[in-house]
Amino acid sequence: MNSFLKIKKKLLILTALSLLSLTSHAGQALAQDDVKESFVNSGLISISDLYTLPSKTNTIVFRIKNNAARTISQIYGWVYMYDKGSDGKGTNFVLLNNPHRGGNIIKGNPHRPRKISEWSFPLLRKANIENKEISYTLRVHTRSIFFASIEPRNEQDAEPKKKE
């Protein structure tokens, strides 16, 4: 009878954990839908149309999705500021960064395949946050993406297996 209670208790705990997992994933999906973020596919990576201009640093942060089969270690890109036209096309593109200085990964390290990470790119001139008619974009060439020499361990392999 004692083993039956232990099994019943384990099943109850597993059911509760699976329900918690389902509700947390549903909340994440709703939060992502509210933002209406879209990614522009450029081969090995996809770049989000949303960006962040931190007020304390002279940088710009882009969300980048890794479409490659390997872990990305470094990205070199060109950050442009441009005027939004009435027809939706950009005009007056101005280079804002030194493309020879790569971006820094700030969230999602290491940048594994099929994952989204945030990359910060240092700017040479101060970004204009107040002007809503100005927008920013990131251009990355496929030869400006560098991969890790040695792939890090998978998260699943890193956890020690429990003996039952």
Summary of the structure (lengths in Angstrom):
residues: 164
radius of gyration: 21.5
end to end distance: 20.1
largest distance: 77.8
contacts: 379
relative contact order: 0.18
helix: 25%
strand: 35%
